[in-house]
Amino acid sequence: MELTIVAFACILAAIFVGAMMQRISGMGLGLLGAPVVTLVAGPVAGVLVINVVATVNAVMQSASVWENIDWRKFWLIGPVMALGALPGTWVVHNTPLGPLQMIVGALVLLALLVTSRLPERAQVDGPQYAVAAGVAGGFMNTLAGIAGPAITVYARVSRWPTQTFAATLQPLFFVSGALSLLFKELGAEQSIFATAPVVLWPLCLVALVVGIATGSRLSRYIPLERAHKLSLTMATLGAGVVMIRGAMQTFGG
């Protein structure tokens, strides 16, 4: 993973803004950060960076919402994420960079569309739907760094109470991130971590912590609806650019 100073700055800025907007609007770090980091670091290394940061973030957030976690739902969804992460890893390691960027961008756009347009009256429930959400979340997180949308769809149609859903997402993000990292490292010919600059990880941690702290302060002054709309716009633009760049690489740009 070779990074220029500009690429470093873009990655740190994306993590800072993603963490800040997640704290303000509730939208996942992956939806906001993955498109930008993918553009500057590539779809493989970029999503891996998001996986690492999101996993660390999940540990930090889980500690603060521990008493509200629904462990029954966690054990339904968490373990089966491996069933989605395995084929996701195969796709990552066997798809050219151009098409892979297109897939990442398309998954982010699809996730945004589904979660924002899901009919309010839709209602289903049962362990099979929770398992399906876990498999889909593991697959999407490995490819694009976004496990949340698949689980959000299940939460909305099953009428999962917001407080326990938001809390349970945090350990699920940890599981999906850890599985993605493990399978990618085991499936790679060369360790992606070994090729990354050592200084990248502490700087990413600083950007994450500062972003969360800044978001905590700004959340007192920025209306939730406005922040959510801004996050949607940022994520949509980023995903669109990733898709266009992938198409240019694939079809002769």
C-alpha positions as CSV (number, residue, x, y, z in Angstrom):
1,M,0.0,0.0,0.0
2,E,1.9,3.0,-1.3
3,L,0.5,6.3,-0.2
4,T,1.4,9.9,-1.1
5,I,1.2,12.7,1.4
6,V,-2.0,13.9,-0.4
7,A,-3.5,10.3,-0.1
8,F,-2.6,10.3,3.6
9,A,-4.4,13.6,4.1
10,C,-7.4,12.4,2.2
11,I,-7.7,9.2,4.2
12,L,-7.4,11.0,7.6
13,A,-9.9,13.7,6.5
14,A,-12.4,11.0,5.4
15,I,-12.1,9.2,8.7
16,F,-12.4,12.4,10.7
17,V,-15.5,13.6,8.7
18,G,-17.0,10.1,8.7
19,A,-16.6,9.7,12.5
20,M,-17.9,13.2,13.1
21,M,-21.0,12.8,10.9
22,Q,-21.7,9.4,12.3
23,R,-21.8,10.9,15.8
24,I,-24.1,13.7,14.6
25,S,-26.4,11.9,12.1
26,G,-26.0,8.2,13.1
27,M,-25.0,7.2,9.5
28,G,-22.3,4.6,9.5
29,L,-18.6,5.4,9.1
30,G,-18.3,3.0,6.2
31,L,-21.0,4.7,4.1
32,L,-19.2,8.1,4.4
33,G,-15.6,7.1,4.5
34,A,-15.3,4.1,2.2
35,P,-15.9,5.9,-1.1
36,V,-13.2,8.5,-0.4
37,V,-10.6,6.1,1.0
38,T,-11.3,3.7,-1.9
39,L,-10.5,6.4,-4.3
40,V,-7.1,7.3,-2.9
41,A,-6.0,3.8,-1.7
42,G,-7.7,1.5,-4.0
43,P,-10.7,-0.8,-3.4
44,V,-8.8,-3.5,-1.6
45,A,-6.5,-1.5,0.7
46,G,-9.1,1.3,1.1
47,V,-11.9,-1.0,2.4
48,L,-9.4,-2.7,4.6
49,V,-8.5,0.7,6.2
50,I,-12.2,1.3,6.8
51,N,-12.6,-2.2,8.3
52,V,-9.8,-1.5,10.8
53,V,-11.1,1.9,11.8
54,A,-14.7,0.7,12.0
55,T,-13.6,-2.3,14.2
56,V,-11.8,0.0,16.6
57,N,-14.7,2.4,16.6
58,A,-17.1,-0.4,17.4
59,V,-15.1,-1.4,20.5
60,M,-15.1,2.1,21.8
61,Q,-18.9,2.5,21.1
62,S,-19.8,-0.9,22.5
63,A,-18.5,0.1,25.9
64,S,-20.8,3.0,26.2
65,V,-24.0,1.2,25.2
66,W,-23.3,-2.2,26.8
67,E,-26.4,-2.3,28.9
68,N,-28.7,-1.8,25.9
69,I,-27.3,-4.6,23.7
70,D,-29.7,-7.3,22.6
71,W,-27.5,-10.3,23.0
72,R,-30.1,-12.7,21.6
73,K,-30.2,-10.8,18.3
74,F,-26.4,-10.5,18.4
75,W,-25.9,-14.2,18.5
76,L,-28.4,-14.7,15.7
77,I,-26.7,-12.2,13.4
78,G,-23.0,-12.1,14.4
79,P,-21.7,-15.7,13.8
80,V,-23.4,-16.0,10.4
81,M,-21.6,-13.0,9.1
82,A,-18.7,-15.4,8.4
83,L,-20.9,-17.0,5.7
84,G,-21.0,-13.7,3.8
85,A,-17.4,-12.6,4.5
86,L,-16.0,-15.8,2.9
87,P,-17.4,-15.3,-0.6
88,G,-16.8,-11.5,-0.2
89,T,-13.1,-12.3,0.3
90,W,-13.0,-14.4,-2.8
91,V,-14.5,-11.6,-4.8
92,V,-12.0,-9.1,-3.4
93,H,-9.0,-11.2,-4.3
94,N,-10.2,-12.3,-7.7
95,T,-11.7,-9.2,-9.2
96,P,-9.7,-6.6,-11.2
97,L,-9.4,-3.2,-9.5
98,G,-11.7,-1.3,-12.0
99,P,-14.7,-3.7,-11.7
100,L,-14.1,-3.9,-7.9
101,Q,-14.4,-0.1,-7.6
102,M,-17.6,-0.3,-9.5
103,I,-18.9,-3.0,-7.2
104,V,-18.0,-0.9,-4.1
105,G,-19.7,2.2,-5.4
106,A,-22.7,0.3,-6.5
107,L,-23.1,-1.4,-3.1
108,V,-22.9,1.9,-1.3
109,L,-25.5,3.5,-3.6
110,L,-27.8,0.4,-3.3
111,A,-27.5,0.5,0.5
112,L,-28.4,4.2,0.5
113,L,-31.4,3.7,-1.8
114,V,-32.8,0.7,0.1
115,T,-32.4,2.2,3.6
116,S,-33.9,5.6,2.6
117,R,-36.8,4.2,0.4
118,L,-37.9,1.2,2.5
119,P,-41.7,1.2,2.9
120,E,-42.7,2.1,6.4
121,R,-45.5,-0.5,6.4
122,A,-43.3,-3.4,5.5
123,Q,-43.1,-5.9,8.4
124,V,-41.6,-9.4,8.8
125,D,-39.8,-11.1,11.6
126,G,-38.2,-14.4,12.5
127,P,-34.8,-15.8,13.0
128,Q,-34.4,-16.6,9.3
129,Y,-34.5,-12.9,8.4
130,A,-32.0,-12.1,11.1
131,V,-29.6,-14.8,9.7
132,A,-30.1,-13.4,6.1
133,A,-29.3,-9.9,7.4
134,G,-26.1,-11.3,9.0
135,V,-24.9,-13.1,5.9
136,A,-25.6,-10.0,3.7
137,G,-23.9,-7.7,6.2
138,G,-20.8,-9.9,6.3
139,F,-20.6,-9.9,2.5
140,M,-21.2,-6.2,2.0
141,N,-18.7,-5.3,4.8
142,T,-16.0,-7.4,3.2
143,L,-16.5,-5.8,-0.2
144,A,-17.3,-2.2,0.7
145,G,-16.9,-1.7,4.4
146,I,-20.7,-1.4,5.0
147,A,-22.4,-4.0,7.2
148,G,-25.0,-1.6,8.6
149,P,-27.5,-1.2,5.8
150,A,-28.4,-4.9,5.6
151,I,-29.0,-5.0,9.3
152,T,-30.9,-1.7,9.2
153,V,-33.3,-3.1,6.7
154,Y,-34.0,-6.1,9.0
155,A,-34.3,-3.8,12.0
156,R,-36.9,-1.6,10.3
157,V,-39.1,-4.5,8.9
158,S,-38.9,-6.4,12.2
159,R,-39.7,-3.3,14.3
160,W,-36.6,-3.7,16.3
161,P,-36.6,-0.9,19.0
162,T,-34.2,1.8,18.0
163,Q,-32.3,2.0,21.3
164,T,-31.4,-1.7,21.5
165,F,-30.9,-1.9,17.7
166,A,-28.4,1.0,17.7
167,A,-26.6,-0.5,20.7
168,T,-26.4,-4.0,19.2
169,L,-25.0,-2.6,15.9
170,Q,-21.8,-1.8,17.7
171,P,-20.6,-5.4,18.6
172,L,-21.9,-6.5,15.2
173,F,-19.7,-3.9,13.6
174,F,-16.8,-5.4,15.5
175,V,-17.6,-8.9,14.4
176,S,-18.0,-8.0,10.8
177,G,-14.9,-5.9,10.7
178,A,-12.8,-8.6,12.5
179,L,-14.0,-11.3,10.2
180,S,-13.3,-9.2,7.1
181,L,-9.8,-8.5,8.2
182,L,-9.1,-12.1,9.1
183,F,-10.4,-13.6,5.9
184,K,-8.7,-10.9,3.7
185,E,-5.3,-11.5,5.4
186,L,-5.6,-15.3,5.2
187,G,-6.7,-15.1,1.5
188,A,-4.1,-12.6,0.3
189,E,-0.8,-13.7,-1.3
190,Q,0.9,-10.9,0.6
191,S,-0.2,-9.3,3.9
192,I,-2.0,-6.0,3.3
193,F,-1.0,-4.9,6.8
194,A,2.6,-5.5,6.0
195,T,2.6,-3.2,3.1
196,A,0.9,-0.3,4.9
197,P,2.9,2.5,6.4
198,V,3.2,1.9,10.2
199,V,2.4,5.5,11.0
200,L,-1.0,5.1,9.2
201,W,-2.7,3.3,12.0
202,P,-2.0,5.7,14.9
203,L,-2.9,8.6,12.7
204,C,-6.2,7.0,11.8
205,L,-6.9,6.4,15.5
206,V,-6.3,10.1,16.2
207,A,-8.6,11.1,13.3
208,L,-11.3,8.8,14.6
209,V,-11.1,10.0,18.2
210,V,-11.0,13.7,17.2
211,G,-13.9,13.1,14.8
212,I,-16.1,11.6,17.5
213,A,-15.2,14.3,19.9
214,T,-16.0,17.0,17.4
215,G,-19.2,15.4,16.4
216,S,-20.3,15.2,20.0
217,R,-19.9,19.0,20.3
218,L,-21.5,19.8,17.0
219,S,-24.5,17.5,17.6
220,R,-25.8,20.0,20.1
221,Y,-26.2,22.7,17.4
222,I,-26.9,20.8,14.2
223,P,-30.4,19.4,13.7
224,L,-30.5,15.7,13.1
225,E,-32.5,15.9,9.9
226,R,-30.1,18.4,8.3
227,A,-27.1,16.3,9.3
228,H,-28.7,13.1,7.9
229,K,-29.4,14.8,4.6
230,L,-25.9,16.1,4.4
231,S,-24.5,12.7,5.1
232,L,-26.7,11.1,2.4
233,T,-25.5,13.7,-0.1
234,M,-21.8,13.2,0.8
235,A,-22.1,9.4,0.6
236,T,-24.0,9.4,-2.7
237,L,-21.5,11.8,-4.4
238,G,-18.6,9.7,-3.1
239,A,-20.0,6.4,-4.3
240,G,-20.9,7.9,-7.7
241,V,-17.3,9.1,-8.2
242,V,-16.0,5.6,-7.2
243,M,-18.3,4.0,-9.8
244,I,-17.3,6.4,-12.5
245,R,-13.6,5.9,-11.8
246,G,-14.0,2.2,-11.8
247,A,-15.9,2.3,-15.1
248,M,-13.1,4.5,-16.6
249,Q,-10.5,1.9,-15.6
250,T,-12.6,-1.0,-16.8
251,F,-13.6,0.4,-20.2
252,G,-10.5,2.2,-21.2
253,G,-10.3,5.5,-19.2
